[in-house]
Amino acid sequence: MYWFKRLLVTAIWIFIVQTLQAQEHYNTWFRGTLSIPVGEKFKIDNELQHRRQNGFENENMLGENLMFAFRNWLHYQHSQDVKFSLSPLAYFKNYKIIQKHLDETTIPSSEIRFSAAVELQHEILKKFYIVDRSAAEYRIFDNNQADIIRLRNRFGFRYDFTGRLKIGVFDELLFNLSGTTYHHFFDHDRLGLNIEYKLVPNVKFDIGYMHITRLPLNSTTKLHENNLYLNFTYQLKKKNNKTSIPPM
């Protein structure tokens, strides 16, 4: 598999160089997760998210607020390759994407979101997986925007170099089923690279890059974004030593 590793690394570098050229918007996304096991197949995740964006006429991706959020998830690991998830509550504080100077002082809006998802994986070669995640979201806003039902699907490939290091590429499409005009059926597309590294069995980092093509609800022009993200996950240790299904 040495040839495959070299090919994968080369493709990743070409992907980064090409997508970093001549883009319009720059963001950084941070997420921290406290994961609590409940029995052998269930766990509860509590997430805090913060996103930053560049200001007007600059490329400082840490310059301005983009989003604050809290969300919890209930996960059911049906088998090693199938996971069901339900988010009974998520709160988002969304700042306007900055495209002109006045956007920097626009009052943020709030959103309540309910979500359900299923995640699948299938090993096609040794340590090489196809991964797929489908989700539905119901979004409630505090402004005049109608409630939105949104579907999303992320399809990709992952290679597990070791039990501690995994690298994946993916493409995620998001579509609005209701609450918008037919012109905004397409919401956005995320093309990304993810590197997962476990420091210890219960501490994990995800570092990655996404190129996003987005159609804002208040515009008919697509916006292109460069996103760097860092996710930190801490899982509480179980009180017993029974064998459990490893998380996806």
Secondary structure, DSSP 8 states (H G I E B T S, - for coil): -HHHHHHHHHHHHHHHHHHTTT-SEEEEEEEEEEEEEETTTEEEEEEEEEEEE--TT---TTSEEEEEEEEEEEEEEEETTEEEEEEEEEEEEE----SSGGGGG---EEEEEEEEEEEEEEEEETTEEEEEEEEEEEEEESSS---EEEEEEEEEEEEESSSSEEEEEEEEEEEEEESS-GGGSEEEEEEEEEEEEEEETTEEEEEEEEEEEE--TT-SS-EEEEEEEEEEEEE---SS--------
